[in-house]
């Protein structure tokens, strides 16, 4: 358990469309907080509607960090995000304000909260190609056997059929000379952390998804995607291959009707929500859950204020 003398960090997690943005704004305004986004898509400029980015008005109400700082053809690694999040937390604390880490990207949140050790090894395309070729020729078990020899601890945690993860573990070892299992040791960050989980029953959550997608279309999602293409950004970029943008892309290429694209966004968003709950588990004792169908946000604010003392 964190020492009471450590500086506080409030973390707000939950699935897409649950109401994290509105709740975070209320909590921030009541506690003198600033919001640090943990959303892997809100980092991109020009992608406002499809990412449900906080509006300019919301950002005027409460300072936001790690939003709108990358072009859609730039990449952000997990290690880079973790460093930037810690730096943002420290800047907010230095101003005497409360940092609130808010988002639905589970990997981002847990990397910060749990202090993941992330190897600072950029992708090595030629080495990866060689390792993948080895797996193609000799089979994934042969590649995995090499990992077992050099890093048995990592091999124990990786399914041999997951060639991408086996390749990454070998890549890190071959570049650094150190097993990835050693580089990935976790060091809890120096904060007193409160994790708030926001949830709703699935039918209510899925209804909110449908309303949100319809609102995105009304607000100009199709035009936003079309404008990104006119700016020269390519369909094959990870940013434009993400939820919402990929389906509108299919519509703009004439592969589906707009109605089919909208239905696909709603369907894929539901699937994404199910994935998010694997990161933010309702039975996780580290997270204090609130069902927003039963609990008003004002009660969540009061809970945070009591925790802060």
Secondary structure in CASP SS format (residue, H / E / C, confidence):
PFRMAT SS
TARGET T0000
AUTHOR 0000-0000-0000
METHOD secondary structure of the structure
MODEL  1
X C 1.00
X C 1.00
X C 1.00
X C 1.00
X C 1.00
X C 1.00
X E 1.00
X E 1.00
X E 1.00
X E 1.00
X E 1.00
X E 1.00
X E 1.00
X E 1.00
X C 1.00
X C 1.00
X C 1.00
X C 1.00
X C 1.00
X H 1.00
X H 1.00
X H 1.00
X H 1.00
X H 1.00
X H 1.00
X H 1.00
X H 1.00
X H 1.00
X H 1.00
X H 1.00
X H 1.00
X C 1.00
X E 1.00
X E 1.00
X E 1.00
X E 1.00
X E 1.00
X C 1.00
X C 1.00
X C 1.00
X C 1.00
X C 1.00
X C 1.00
X E 1.00
X C 1.00
X C 1.00
X C 1.00
X C 1.00
X C 1.00
X C 1.00
X C 1.00
X C 1.00
X C 1.00
X C 1.00
X C 1.00
X H 1.00
X H 1.00
X H 1.00
X H 1.00
X H 1.00
X H 1.00
X C 1.00
X C 1.00
X E 1.00
X E 1.00
X C 1.00
X C 1.00
X C 1.00
X C 1.00
X E 1.00
X C 1.00
X C 1.00
X C 1.00
X C 1.00
X C 1.00
X C 1.00
X C 1.00
X H 1.00
X H 1.00
X H 1.00
X H 1.00
X H 1.00
X H 1.00
X H 1.00
X H 1.00
X H 1.00
X H 1.00
X H 1.00
X H 1.00
X H 1.00
X H 1.00
X H 1.00
X H 1.00
X H 1.00
X C 1.00
X C 1.00
X C 1.00
X E 1.00
X E 1.00
X E 1.00
X E 1.00
X E 1.00
X C 1.00
X C 1.00
X C 1.00
X H 1.00
X H 1.00
X H 1.00
X H 1.00
X H 1.00
X H 1.00
X H 1.00
X H 1.00
X C 1.00
X C 1.00
X C 1.00
X C 1.00
X C 1.00
X C 1.00
X C 1.00
X C 1.00
X C 1.00
X C 1.00
X C 1.00
X H 1.00
X H 1.00
X H 1.00
X H 1.00
X H 1.00
X H 1.00
X H 1.00
X H 1.00
X H 1.00
X H 1.00
X H 1.00
X H 1.00
X H 1.00
X H 1.00
X C 1.00
X H 1.00
X H 1.00
X H 1.00
X H 1.00
X H 1.00
X H 1.00
X H 1.00
X H 1.00
X H 1.00
X H 1.00
X H 1.00
X C 1.00
X H 1.00
X H 1.00
X H 1.00
X H 1.00
X H 1.00
X H 1.00
X C 1.00
X C 1.00
X C 1.00
X C 1.00
X C 1.00
X H 1.00
X H 1.00
X H 1.00
X H 1.00
X H 1.00
X H 1.00
X H 1.00
X H 1.00
X H 1.00
X H 1.00
X H 1.00
X H 1.00
X H 1.00
X H 1.00
X C 1.00
X C 1.00
X C 1.00
X H 1.00
X H 1.00
X H 1.00
X H 1.00
X C 1.00
X C 1.00
X C 1.00
X C 1.00
X C 1.00
X C 1.00
X C 1.00
X E 1.00
X E 1.00
X E 1.00
X E 1.00
X E 1.00
X E 1.00
X E 1.00
X E 1.00
X E 1.00
X C 1.00
X C 1.00
X H 1.00
X H 1.00
X H 1.00
X H 1.00
X H 1.00
X H 1.00
X H 1.00
X H 1.00
X H 1.00
X H 1.00
X H 1.00
X H 1.00
X H 1.00
X H 1.00
X H 1.00
X H 1.00
X H 1.00
X C 1.00
X C 1.00
X H 1.00
X H 1.00
X H 1.00
X H 1.00
X H 1.00
X H 1.00
X H 1.00
X H 1.00
X H 1.00
X H 1.00
X C 1.00
X C 1.00
X C 1.00
X C 1.00
X C 1.00
X C 1.00
X C 1.00
X C 1.00
X C 1.00
X C 1.00
X C 1.00
X C 1.00
X C 1.00
X C 1.00
X H 1.00
X H 1.00
X H 1.00
X H 1.00
X H 1.00
X H 1.00
X H 1.00
X H 1.00
X C 1.00
X C 1.00
X C 1.00
X C 1.00
X C 1.00
X H 1.00
X H 1.00
X H 1.00
X H 1.00
X H 1.00
X H 1.00
X H 1.00
X H 1.00
X H 1.00
X H 1.00
X H 1.00
X H 1.00
X H 1.00
X H 1.00
X H 1.00
X H 1.00
X H 1.00
X H 1.00
X H 1.00
X H 1.00
X H 1.00
X H 1.00
X C 1.00
X C 1.00
X C 1.00
X C 1.00
X C 1.00
X C 1.00
X C 1.00
X E 1.00
X E 1.00
X E 1.00
X E 1.00
X E 1.00
X C 1.00
X C 1.00
X C 1.00
X C 1.00
X C 1.00
X H 1.00
X H 1.00
X H 1.00
X H 1.00
X H 1.00
X H 1.00
X H 1.00
X H 1.00
X H 1.00
X H 1.00
X H 1.00
X H 1.00
X C 1.00
END
